[in-house]
Amino acid sequence: MIALPPPSPEILARRAEIVAALRGIVPGEGTIGDPLSLRPYETDGLTAYRQPPLAVVLPTSTEQVAAVMRYCHAQGIRVVPRGAGTSLSGGALPLADAVVIGLMRMNRIKEIDFDDRLAVVEAGVTNLGITKAVEGEGFFYAPDPSSQLACMIGGNVNMNSGGAHCLKYGVTANNLLGLTFVTPQGDIVEVGGGHLDAAGYDWLGLMTGSEGMLGIVTEVTVRILRSPEGARAMLAAFKGTEIAGAAVDAIIGSGIIPVALEFMDKPCIHACEAFAHAGYPLDAEAMLIIEVEGSVAEQDALLERIKQICQRFDPISLKVAQSAEESLAIWKGRKGAFGAVGRISPDYLCMDGTIPTGELPFVLKRIGEMSAQYGLQVANVFHAGDGNLHPLIMFDANDPASFHAAESFGADILKLCVEVGGCLTGEHGVGVEKRDLMTAQFAPHELDQQRAIKSAFDPAWLLNPHKVFPLKEIAA
């Protein structure tokens, strides 16, 4: 079980005073202090762990965020930043003596510049909201996590989120131009902007993926891209998961870079088909969704090459979408995969590890063996093109033994990812979920270097302090 650091009795005793002071900064409904109203903020997408916070503030401007941070820093109060709460690693899990700063009311699009291909948006704008704002002029925002309808750009920056199309277009870090963030001391810092590079240290690289531990992102300048001429998806179904994994490696090894290359195994195929009725092949043990884009001639040429590669692995079926509607149906099932699996299991843990694509056949085989060992079913759905795995381990949270087995199973999968040359996370972040596994990937001196960066920004460790590093590391 994941342990949380003990709360400060002195801070808890001052709850009424602290709430009153916060209400003076963010008045009215912008400050929440009563226990019932705090319940929606007690967890995020990793719902197996819950802890109501001391209070919640919902600022509407960078200046309000800075004022709250100055107050909390002066009072020694811990702070947890939060966007839409879609984090699957416990990235927004609060502490009993912490103030949650929710950015969802900061949802304005401040500037769109089609000539320079950028948009300036506040942290509470949804990922899909950026594309919706620019698609009328033939543009889009490339990163597309499955939760893009709800997840917010500030959280995307914190976790360096990816999505199905990151194989071609990159993750959040590859699509940022600038940030505004508030330091733990309450200072407002602007880095980057409407240009391709910035002088000095790579602040964007440092902040992106820092999981809300170095500062609170309040405004983001993103790169927007011209929409492609067209796109088409195809399904390739195979007799086994290892065979499908080998097909993925062959496609990438050929030099073809599809815009997306997704993997689903049999349990996930059946769950998604029952949910979306997308026409998935129910007799397949594994299936790939492969999408290419460009002119019609370019699409045809790429799809023909990919079909030839897939045919080397004796596919059960190959189906190419013949219309935009058919492509949307294919993606509807994939985008709804997490919800679909939730219909067939009372609970599941969504893991997030990354491996070299050449290791896919071996890793999928080992996950199958682990599934039998732990007696827990697993549904595999992931971004196969860049080796970002998302095994969904099904369990019953009302059964402590089942929950413990699921945690151990998940830890073994992530350790396996590291063993084959991968890493603990691809896009969900470390959060509290993987923090005690950090020693499986990093040596003590490497963790010390990371902790030194955290301490340089936040000497008192007040900002999201119980994330990423094992508690013994924090206490050291």
N, C-alpha and C positions, 0 to 999 in steps of 0.2 A: 504494500500500500504506500501511496505517496504521502509523506508527512509535510505539514506546514509548520513554519516557525511559530513559536508561542507569541500571543499578542502581548502588548505592553499594558499592564493594569492601569498605569497612570493615564495613558491615552484613552482607554476605555472609560475611565471615570470622568473624563472631560468631554464626553460625547455631546452633551447639550450645548456646551460652550463652543465647541468646534463647529457644530452645525449652524449655530447662530452666526458665527464669524463668516462661514462660507456663504450663508444666505445674504450677508452684507455685500459680498462680491458678485454672486450670481443670484439675484433675487427671485422670489416667487417660486414657480414650479421648477426652476433651474437648479434648486438644491433639494435633495431628498434625504430625509433622516428617519422617517418612521419605519419600523421593522417590516411591516407588510409590503410597503412600496419598494423596499430594498431587495425583495426576493427575486425579481427578474434579473438582478445583477449578480446573483450568487454563483453563477457558473457561466461557461461558454459552450462551444460545441463539444468539448470533452465533458459530457454531463455526468460522468461517473464520480466527479469530485465537485463538492459544493461548499461554499463558505460565504455567508452574507458579509458585506463590507461595513465599515463604520458609517459611511455616508457616500452619497453620489452627487456629483455636480455635473451639470450639462451646459457648458459655456457656449456662447454663440460667436465668439471672436478670439483671435490669438491673444489679444490684450487681456481678456478674462482668464484664459488659460495661464498666462504669465502671472497674473495677480494671485490666482489660486496656488500656483507653484511657489511663489515667494512666501505666502502665508504658511504653507505646509512645511517648507524648508526651514523657516524660522522657528516653527513649533516642533520640529522633529517628527513630523507625521509622514508615514509612508503613503505612496501614491501608486495607483495602478491605472494605466491608460486603457481605454476600451473603445472599439469602433462598433461594429454590428454584433460582436460576440460570436462570430462564426469560427473562431480559432478551434482547431481540432487537437491542439497540444496543451490546452490549459493556459494559453498565453495571456488571457484576461481574467484568470481566476484570482479573486481578491483575497485579502487578509482581513481578519476580524478588526484590526486596528488601522486599516488603510482606507483612504478616500479614493473612490473610483472617479476618474475624469472621463466622462463619455463624450465623444466627439460627434455624435449623430445629428446634433442640431447645427453643426457647421457644414452645411450641405449646399453651398453656393458655388456655381461655376462663375469665376470672376473674369475670365478672358478666354476667347478663342481666336487664334491667329492662324488662318488657313495658309497665308503666304509663307509663314515660318514654320508651319506644321506643328503647332503646340497648343496646349490648353492649360490654363492655370485654374486649379480647382481646390476647394477646401477639403480637409481630410475626411469629412463625412459624406462626400459624394460617392455613390456606389460605382463599382467597377463598370457595370453595364451602362450606368447613367452617362458616362463619358462618351461611349460609342453612340448612344441615343442622341446626344447633343450635337454630334458632328456628322452622323451618317447621311443627313439630308444633303450635304455638300460632297458626298462621296468619300468620306474619311472614316476611320475606325481607330479604337485603342486596342492594341494587340493582345496583351495578357488577358486570359479568360478562364480564371479558376471556376470550378463547377458551381461555386456559391456566388457567381458574379452578379446575380440578380440582387443579392443582399449585402455582400461583403463590401467594405468601404476602402477607398484608396489609401487612407492612412494605415489601416491594418495590412493592406497589400505591401506597403513599403516596409513595415515592421518585420514581416515574415518573408519578404522577397518572393511573393506568390508567383506562381506560373500559370498552368492551365494546359489544355489540350494542344493549343497552337504555339506553345513555347518552343517546340522543336525547331521551327523555322524562324520565329520572331523573337525568341528569347523571353526571359522572365522579367519581372518588374524592374530589376536593376538595369536592364538593357533598354528600357523605355522611359527613363527619367532624365530630366534636364535640370531640375532645381527643387529645393525644399526650403520651407520655413519650419523651424522647430523651436521649442521652448526647453531650455536647460533645466536640470533639477533645481537650480537656484532662482529660476524665473526670468532669465535673460532670453530675449528673442534673437535668434540667429538665422540669417538667410545665406544659403549656399547655392551655387550654380545659378541658373536662370534661363533666359531665352537664347542660349548658345550651346554649342556642342561640347565645350570643355571649360574648365575653370582653373585659375591659377592656384598654386599651393597644393596642400594635401588633398587627397581624394575623399572629401567629406561625404559625397553621395555614396561612395562605396562603403564607407564606415557606417553610415546611418542605416543604409538599406540592409535589412536582415538583422538589425540589432535588437529586435524584439521588445522595443519600448523601454530599454534599459539605460539608454544614453540621453534621451530627450523625447519630448512629445511632438510628433509631426502634426502640424496644423494646416499646412498649405503645400501643394505639390504642383510642379510644372511637369507635364507629361508630353511625350512625343506622340503625335497622331500621324497615322499613315494613310496613304491613298488606298481605297478598297481595291481588291484585285478585280480583274475583268470577270472572273467567275470561278467557281469551285465545284468539285464533285467528290463524293465519298464512295468508297467501295467496301464491301464486307468480304473477308476471307475466313472461311471456317475450316478447322483442322481436327484431326482425330485425337490429338493430345496436347497438353499444355507445353510440354517440352518441344514438340514439333513447331508449335506456334512461336515459341521463343526463338528457335533456330531461324524461322522465317524472318522475324524482326531483325536479327543480327545480319542476315543475308541482305535485306533491303538497305539497311544503313551502310553495310560494308560495300554495297555497289556504288556508293556515291550519290544516290538519290536522297534528297531531303524533302520528304512530304511535308505539307503544312501541319499535319497531325498524324500520329500513329499510335492508336490506342489498343489495349489488350483487355479482354474479358474472358473469364473461364466459365465453365458450365453452370455452377450455382448462380453466378451473376447474370449470365445470359437468360436463364429462366426467370429470375426475379425481375429483370428489366423488361422482358417481353410481356410478362403478366401486367406490368405497370404501364408500359408505353405502347404495346401492340405495334412494334416497329418492324415486324417481319424477320426477327432474328432466327437463325437455324437452331432448333431445339435439340437436334441430334449431335451437335458439335460439342467436343470437350473444351474447345477454346476458339476464340474468334478475334480477328483484328479488324479495327475500323481504320481505314487509310484514306486520307483526304489530300488531294492535290489542287492547285489553283493556277490560274493564268488564262490565256486564250483557249478557245475550244481545241485548237490544234495541239497546244502544249499539254492540255489535260489529257487528250487522247494518247499522245506519245508517252507520257509518264505512266498512265494507267496500264498501257500495254506492256511496258517494261516491268512494272510491278506484278502484273498478272503472270508474266513469264517466270519471274522469280518465285512467286507463290506456288506455281505448278510443279516446281522441283520438290515440294514437300507434300505432294499427294493430297491436295485440299478436298474436303467434302463438297464445298461449293465456293464459287466466286460470283459475287453480284455487284455490278456497278450501277450506282444511281443514275437514272436517265433524266432526272429533273431536279429542280431546287427543292420541290416538295419531298421527293424521296430522300434527298440528302438530309433535310430537316428531320424526317422521321427517324433516320439512322442516328442522328445526334440527340434526338429527344430521349432515346433509351439511355445513351451514355451519360448525358447531363443529369438524368434522374436516377443514376445508379445508387447513390448513397441512400436516397429516400426509398428506392425500390427494395433494397436489402433490409431496410428497417421494417418493411411489411412482413418479412418472413422470419425475423428474429427479434425477440424482445429487446435486445441490446447488441451493440457491436463496438469494437474498438477499430478505428481506422488508422492503420499504421502508415508511415511515410518514410521510406528509406530509398537510397539511390545506389545503383550498381552499374558497372560497365555492361553494355548491352551484350557483349560476348558471354557473360555469366548468366544470362537469363535462363537457359535450359537447366543448368545445374541448380540455380536458386529456386526455380519453380518446383523442381523435383524435391528439394529439401523441405520446402514449405508444405508440400503434400505429405511427406513423411512426418513432419512435426504435427500436422493436423491429426494424423492417426495416433501419434504418441500422446497428445493432450486430450484426445477425444472431443475436439471442438471443430466444427465446420468453419471453413474459411472461403470467402468469395474474393477472387482476385480481379481487380479492375485498376488499370494504371496507365500512365503515359509511357508506353513501351519504347518509343523512339529515343528518349533520353534516359531510359532506365530508372525512372521514378516510380517505385512500387507503391501501391496502396492496398495491401491485403486487408480485408474486412473480417475480423475475427468475431464470430458470433458466440454470445454467451448470455447468461441470465444474471442480471445485476442483483436480483433478490436471493441468489444462491452464492454465498461468500466463496465456496470452493470453486465454482464456475468462474467467478470474477478473478480470483487469484490465478487460476490456470490461464485465463486469457491474458493477464498481465505478463506472466512468465513466457507464454507463447510469443507475445509481441516483442518482448525483450530479446528472445532468441532469434527472431527474424532480423531485428536491427543489428545484433551482433554479427549475424551471418553477412549482412550487407557490408559491414566494415571488414570482415575477414576476406571477402572476395575483392577488396579494393574500392569499395564504395563508401558511403557516409550515412550518418544517422538520420538525416532529413534532407528532403528535396525542396519542399515549399511550405510545409506546415509549421516549421520552426521547432525548437527544442522545448520551450515552455517548461511546464512541470513534468510533462509526460516522459521526456527523455533525459532530463537533467542528470539522473543518477547513472545514466549510461555514458555520459560524456567521458568518463575514464576509460571506456572501451575503445575510444577513438583518439583521445589526446593524452599525452604524457603529462606528468605533474608540472613540469616547467612550461609546457604549452598552455595549460590552464592558468598558470600564474601570469603569463603574459596577457591573456584575455582579461583576467581579473584586474590587472593593472590598468588596462584601458577603462574598464568600468569605474574603477576608483578615481581615475583622473577626472572623469566627468561628474562623478557622484560619490564623493569621499565617504558620506554617511550611509551609502547604500539604501537610500530612501525610495528610489524609483524602480518599481517592479523587482524588488530585491530577491524574491524567492524563485526566480525563473533561471533557466539555463545551467546554472552551476549547482552541483550537489551541495546540500546544506552544510556538510562538513567543510566544504571549500569556502562558503560564505563566512562561517564562524571562525575560520583560521586566522 
